[in-house]
Amino acid sequence: MRRSAWFLDLRPLRDSQHFRDLWIGSAASQLGGQVATVAVLAQVWDLTGSPVGTGAIGLATGLPMVLFGLVGGTLADAVDRRALVRATTAGQLVTAAGLCAQALTGSRNVPLLFALVSLGAACSALGAPARRTFPVRLLPADQVAAGLALTNVSFQAAMLAGPAMAGLIIARWDVSAVYAAQAVAVGVSALVAIRLPSVRPEGVEVSGGGRRSGHDGCGWAERLRRQLPKRGGRGAILRRPTLWGSMATDLSATLLAMPIALFPLVNEARFGGDPQNLGLFLSAVAAGGITAGLLSGAVTRRRRGGLVQLTAAGAWGLALAGFGLAEQLGTALACLALAGAADTVSVITRGALVQLETADAYRGRVSSVEHVIGVAGPELGNFRGGLLASATSASFALVTGGLSAALAIAAVAATNSPLRTYRTPQTATKPTESRGGDATPAATIERTGRNQWRQVDPVRRHAITLTAPLVPNLEASLNLSDSPSSREGVCSDADGRRGIT
């Protein structure tokens, strides 16, 4: 492999203007969210002076993120995803303006502040599943992981720069200026969302832009059925071993080995309780993540995505067990940096695998489950670690949690051959745009024998057998075992001919 291939793969930004727009909008929104987090924390502490008040921020954001994330997944499989992203981004912009207004007026209404925070979290969660489905529709299959790596790097950068930026703004002005900065960032995201292409869920007729008119010969009941998301979206996770295995791997890593809640205990017990160490712990994780993102080319260009995720998730658990045993500060920081790097690799490969392995008609709901696991898993893992440490010690909780996570991931690898042997499909051409600005992915062509190939549509998951002497007369067949989305209904069109809906 060439040395340049080890670095962050920039092909998605070079080759796809629409992905560039998506990436810029996501980066701006992430930066706005990070600066707002600090402003809300500072304002709530100023108004209440109570750790209960600052702790309630997690409740005000966590519940809407989980509940509306699931709703957003269903919506993403029923409506034009671009419209959903635009609407939810506009809602976030209104919320940011409301936060700025209440700060400027000197309001001391804590319930109002929490209501605005919850509204912003709800809007973000509603649009999150739809946003997750864009890269796989805008990029060739072999660039999806690279696109997710770019998104992850921007998120890690926002986590580092956002809080520092917010602190400087508060010191120079006040929290209202931070909320104004958030509004500007979300405004950039809203403007960029206007440029995104229409991304309609496959197999569902979207009002005002569907592929068929309302007079195609089908009755009203059939037309109504087409406008609803296909049944069994979240059940597709259990039907596909690659999906449930990938999500079980991530849940094992976060639920059993999340270390953040134990940082104060480790610092107090081993490193004298110096508050600077807490910042170093968090910075080490972020630094490892950014480094892995910048060197992600070696990972995103590999086709064994399932094996890479399993290995990285196992390394996360072992690194955190090492952190629990570390006696020297340098060793502890090195273990945390390794854990951050492993987490980034695991997140990138999992995200690409989930999107590529899910039929487009189900991507919104499957993405919502992935979103909920990403939100709830770390919080539950921190709670588990704190509970166990209170009964034993921080070191015991870290070591047993890290080793338990590694063993659970090894069990998934041993019992889930489809995930362990999964290979990212290769595409020879990049996605095209159909009339009306729709994002249409390219097909994958795989050789299956002498003078014979198989063409797989990555959206509908149709398998078409191509035989060299008979290429003009293709025989199309539906691969029902690959995805429930291929169970298409049939009705007559206006000319009496039969077509696949």
N, C-alpha and C positions, 0 to 999 in steps of 0.2 A: 504494500500500500504506500502511495506517495506520502511524503511528509505533510504536504498541504492538505491531504485528505483527513488528517487528524483534527483539523480545526473546524470550528462551527461552519456548517454547510449553509451557504448564502444563496443557493440556487432558488429557493422559493421566493426570496425578495427580488432576485434578478428576473426571474422568468414570468412571474404572475403579478400584474398590477393590482388585481383584486385582492390577492393575499397581502400585498404591501399595504393596501388601505386597511384591511382587517387588522394587521399587525400594529400599525400606527394607532388605530382607534383603541385596540386592547391595551397597548402600552400607556396611552394617555389616561384611560379609565383606571388602570391599576395604580398609576402614580397618584391620581386624584383620591383613590380610596385609601392609600397609605397615609397621605397627609391629613385626610379627614379623620382617620382613626386616632391620631395624636391629638387633634383639636377637640374631638368629643371627649376623650379621656381627660384632657386638661380642664375642659369646661365643667364636666360632671364633678370632678374633684373640687373645683372652685365653688360650685353651687352646693354640694352636699358635705364635703370633707369627710366622707365615709367610704371605707373599702367595700361596703355593701352596695353603695351607689355605683362605684366603678365596676364591681362584679356584675351588676345588673345589665351593663352594656353587652356582655356576652349573651345574656338571655334575650335582649332586645334584637340582637343580630342573628343569633343562632337559630331560634325558632322559625323566623321568616325564611332563612336560607334553606332549611330543610323542607318546610311545608310548601313554599312557593317554588322550590326547585323541582319537586315532583309534578306540580301543576304545570310548570314551564315545559317539562318534558312532553306532557300530553299535548300542549299547544303547539310545540315544535313539530309534532307529527301530524298536525291538522291544518296549519295555516302556512302561508309564505314565511319562511324563517327570516328573511330580510325585514319584512314588515314587523315581525315580533322584536327583532333586535332594535329597529328604529324606535318603536313605541316604548320599550323598556329603557332605552338610553335617554329618551326624552323625559321619562319619569324620573330618572336619576338626576337629570339636569334641574328639573323643578324642585326636587328634594334638596339639592345643593344650594339652590337659590333661597329656599326656605330656611336652611340652616344659617346662611349668611345674614338673612333678614332678621332672624330672631337674635343673633349675636349683636348686630348693629343697633338694634332697639334696646339693648340691655335687658332682655327678657331673662327672668329667673325662674321660668316655668319648666321644671324638670320633666313632667309628663309630656309636655309639648316637644321637648328635645328628644326624648325617647321615642315618641311617635314618629318624628321625622327620621330618626336613625332606622327604625323598623321599616318605614316606607322605602327608604333607600335600599335596605337589604332585600326587601321583597322584590323591588324592580330588578335589582342585580340578579337575584335567583331566578326570576321568571325568564330572563334573557340568556342565562348561562348555558342551558342545554342547547339552545339554538346556535349560539356562538361556537360551541364545541363541534358542531356538525359541518362548519364551513371549510376547514382545511382539507378534508377528504373530498369535498366537492370541487375545490378550487385547484388542487394539486394532483399530479400523478401519484400513484400508490408509493413509488419509491422515494418520494419527497415529503410524504406526510409526516414521518418522524422528524425530519429536518425542520419542517414548519413548526411542529410542537416544541422542538428544542429552542427555536428563536423566540417563541412565546414565553417559554420558561425562563430564558435569560432576561427578557424584559421584566418579568415578574420579580425575579431575584434582584435585579437592579433597582426596581421600584421599592422593594423592601429595605434596601440599604439606603437609598437616597431620600425616599419619602419622609421617614421620621426625622432625619437630620434637617431636611428642608423646612418641615413644619416647626421644629424647634427654633430655627433661626428666625422664621417669620413671626412666631409668637413673641420671641424676645425683642424683636424690632418694632412690631406693631401689636396685634392681639389676635384672638382666635377668629374674629370675623374676617381678617385678611387671609387666614388659612382656608376658610370656607369659600372665599372668593377665588382663591387659587384652585380649589377643587372644582368650582363651577366652570372655570376656564378650561381645565383639563377635560371634564366631561363634555363641555361644548365642542372641543376638538373631536372627541369620539363621536358625538352626534353628527357633526358635519361630514366626517369620513364615512359614517354609516349610510349616508345618502348615495355614495358612489358604489356601494356594494351591489353585486348582481342579485337578481331574484333567485332564491334557492327554495324550490317547492318540494315537499316530501313526495317521493315516488309512490305511486299507487293510490294517491288521494287527490281528488279533484278540488282545487282551491278556488273559491269564489272569486270571480273577477279576473282569473288568470289561468284557469285550468286548461288542460289539453283538449277537452271535449266540450261541446256546447250543451246546453240544456235540452236540445232537441235532437238527440242522437238515436232515438228509437227506444230508449230504455224508459221504464216507468218511473214515477216520482220516488218510489221506495228505493229503487236501484240508484238513482241519482243522489238521494240522501245518504245511502250507504257509502258512496264514493267520497262524500265530503267529511266522513268521520275517519279518525285514525284507525288503522287495522288493529284488530284485536290480538292480544297476546304479545304486546310489545315488551313488557318487562319479563314475561315468561320466556322470551327468547334467550335471556341470560342463562337460565337453567337448561335450556335445550342445546346450547352450544358449549362444549367443554372449554374451549379457548376463552370464552367470555367469563364464565363463572370462575375458572381457574385464575385468570388474571386479576379479577376483583377480589377473590379470596386471598391471593398473595398480598395485595395491597392492604387489605383489612387486617391480615395477620401481622404485617409489619407495623402498622400504626397502633392497633389495639393492644398489642402485647409489648411494644418496645418504645412508645413515645416518651422522650426524656425531659421535655421542657419543664414540667411541673417539679422535677427533682433537682433542677439546677441550684436553687437556693440552699437545699439541704446538703448537696455535694460540696458547694462552696463553703458552707459553714463548717462542715465536718473535716474537710481536707485542706482547704486553702485559706483559712483564717477569716472567712466572711467578708473579704474585700469586695465592695460593690462593683469595682471595675471588672472583676472576673466574670460577673454575670453578663456584662456586655461582651466580653471576649468569648464566652461560650456561644452566645447567639451569633456573633460575627463569624466564628469559626465554621458553624454550620452553613451560613450564607456564603462564605468565601469558598468552601468546598463545592457548594452547589453551582456557583457562578463559574468556577474553574472547570467543572465537569461540563457545563453548558458550552463554554468556549472551546472545549476540546471534544465536543460531541460528534464531530464528523466521523470518527472511528466507530461510533455506535450506530448512528442513524443510517450509515451506508451498509450495515450488516443486515442480512435478511432473517437471521435467527432471533427475531424479536422476543419470542416467548422465553427462550433460554437466557437471553440477556436480562430480561426482567427478573426471572427467578434468581439468577446469580447476583444481580444488584441488590435485590430485596434481602437475600441471605447475608450479603456483606453489610448491609445496614444493621441487621440484628447483631452480628458479631462485633462490629465497630462499637456499638453502644454497650455491649458487654465489656469490651476493653475499656471504655470510658468509666464504667463502674469500678474497674479494678485499678485504674491509673492513680499513682501516688504523686507523680510530678505534673505540674501545670502544663508543661510542653507536651507531654504524652497525652494528657486529657484533650488538649486542643487538637492534636493530630488525629485522635480517634473521632472527634466531632467533625472535623473537616472531611475525613473519609466517609463518615455517615452522611453528611450533606451531599457529597459527590455521588454516593450510591443511591440516595433518594432521588436526585435529579435524573439519573439514568433510568431508574425504575419508573418514574412518572412519565418520562418521554416515551419509553417503549410501550408502557401500558396504554397511554392515550392513543398512540398510533394503532396498536393492535385492536383495541375496542372499536375504534371508528372503522377500520378496514374490515373487521369481521362481522359487522352489524349491517343488515339490510337497511337501505335508506328509509324505508317506511317506518322503521323502528328506532332510528338513531336518536331521536329526541328523547324518548322514554328511557332507552338504555343509558344515554348520556346523563339523564337526571339521576339515575341510580349511582352512576360513577361520581356525579357531583355530590350527592348526599354522603357517600362513603368518604370522599375527600374532606367534607366539612365535619361530619360527625365522628369519623374514626380517630383523628388526632385528639379531639376533645375527650372522648371516652377513654382513650389510651392514657392521657394525662391524669384523668380521674383514677383509673386503675393503678397507675404508678404511685400516685400520692397516697391512696388508700393502703397499698401494700407497704410502702415505706413507713407510714405512720405506725404500722404493727410490727415492722422489722427494722430495716435501715434502708437508706437510699442506695447503698452499694448492692445490697441483696435484691432490691427491686429492679435495679438496672441490669445486673448480671442475669438473674432468672428471666427477666422480660426479654432481653436480647437473645439468650439461648433458646427460650421458648419460641420466639418469632422465627429464628433460623430453623428449628426443628419442624414447626408448622409449615414453613415454606418448602422444606425438603419433602414433607409428606405430600404436598400438592404436586411437586415435581415428579414424585415417584408414582402417583396414582393418575396423573393427567398427561397421558402421552401426546394428545393433540396440541396442548400448550407447549410442552417440552420440545416438540419437533416442528412447531409452527414456523413457516417461512413467509416473509412479506412478499406479496405478489409484485412482479415486475411489469412495468408498462413502458411501451416503446414510444408512446406519444403523450403529450400533456393534454389536460382537459380542454375542451372547446366550449365556445359559447353559442347556444342556439339563439334563434331569433327571439327578441324580447329581453335579452340579457340574462337568460337562465344559465346557471352553471351546470355543465354536463360533463361528467368524468369520462375519461378514455377507457376503452375495453382492454382487458388483459388477454394476450394470446400465449398459450402454453402448448408445447409440443408433447403429444401423447404417444406417438409411434411413428413408424416410417410412413412418410407422405400423409401424415394426419396431425392435425392440431385441434386445440379446443379454445374457443373464444369465450371469455367470461365477462359479462357486463357487471361492473362492480357495484352498480346501483340496484338493478333488478335481480342480479345473481343468476341470469340465464346462462346456460351452457350451450354453445353452438358448436357442433362437430364440423370441422372443415377437412375435406378430403381433396388432395391435390388435383386429381383429374376432374373432379366434379365441383370445383369451387363455385361456378356460377349457379349451381343448384344446391344450395345449402339446406341441410336438414336441421331444423331448430327443435330443441327439446328443452323442457323445463327441469332444472335440477331441484326437485322438491326436497331432497334431504339437506341441501345446503342452507336453506332459509325458508321460514314460513311465508316470507313475502312473495315467493314465487307461486303461491296458490291463487291464481288470478281468476276473477269472475269473467264470464262471457255473456254478451248480449248483442242484439242486432242493432246495426246503425240505421240511419235514415234510408239507405238504399237496399236494406234487407240483407246485407252481408254480415257475417259474424266477425267480431274483432275482440282482441284481448283488452280488458279494461285495466 
